C-alpha cells in the first residue's frame, strides 16, 4: 500500500496520490498554467517556486522576489521576542 491507502481501511473513498516536487514541476498542466516559475537565483542556482494560483487575464499576478531562505529572519524574530544578541548567537 502506498500513501494514505493503508489508513483508510475498507472505505470506498478515493484520494489522489501526493506528488513529489519533481512531478509537480514537470506536470504539463502546471507548466501550461505557469504554476512553476523561475523566481531568481540564489548562490548561482536558479530557484523555481510556485507561481500565482489564480491566472486572471485583466489583473495578472507575478512573483516579484524570492521567498525567504531557511533561517533568514530567525535572528530578527528572536530579537523581537526579547532574546539578547548573545542568546541568539548561542543558538546558531
N, C-alpha and C positions, 0 to 999 in steps of 0.2 A: 504494500500500500504506500502511496506517496501523498505528501501534503497533508491535508486535513481529513482525508478519507478514512484514516484509522480512527478518528474520533467521532465520526458520525453514526457509527453503529449500523443499523439496518435501515435507516431512513432512505427515502427515495429522492430527497432533495439533491440538487447538483450544486457544485461550486466550481468556479474556474480555477485552473492551476495558477499559482503565483508565478509570475515571470521573473527571470533574472534581469539585471540591468542590461546585460548584453542583448538579451532577447527584446527588451523594450526599445533600446536604441536602434535595433536593426529591423523592427517591425515596419512593414511597408505603410500601414495606415498612419503610424506615428510619424514617419518620415514625410509623408504627403501633407499631413496637417502641421508640419513644422513643430512637433511637440518635443523634439530634442534639438537644441541649438548649441552652437559653439559660442560660449559666452565670453571668451577671452583666453588669456594664457596665465599660467602660474608656474613659476620655476622653469620656464621654457616649454611647458607642456600645454597643449590645447585642452581646455576644460569644457566638457559637454554637460549641460544641465537641462532640466525640464523647461520647456517653453511655456508660453501663455496659454492656459486652458481654453477660454472662450475666444475663438477666432472671429472677431466682429469686423465686417468689411468697412464700416463707417468710422469706427474707433479702434483700430488695431493696437494691441499692446506690443511691447517689446521688452526683452531682457536688456537692461542698461548697464549692469555691473555683475561681477562675480558674487556669489554668496560668500559668507564668512568661512574661513578655514577653521578646522577644529582647534579650539582654544584661543582663537584670535581675540576675543573680547573677555576672556576669563578674568584677567587682572582687573579690568575696569569694573566688572560685575562684583568681584570680591571686595574691591575698594568701596564700592557703593554700599556694600553690606557691612562696612565698618572694619574690614581686615586691614591691618597695617601693611606697609610695604614689606617689612621683614617677614611677616606671616605669609604673605603671598609668595615671596621668593622661596621660603622654606617648603612650599608645596610643589615647586617646579622640579 
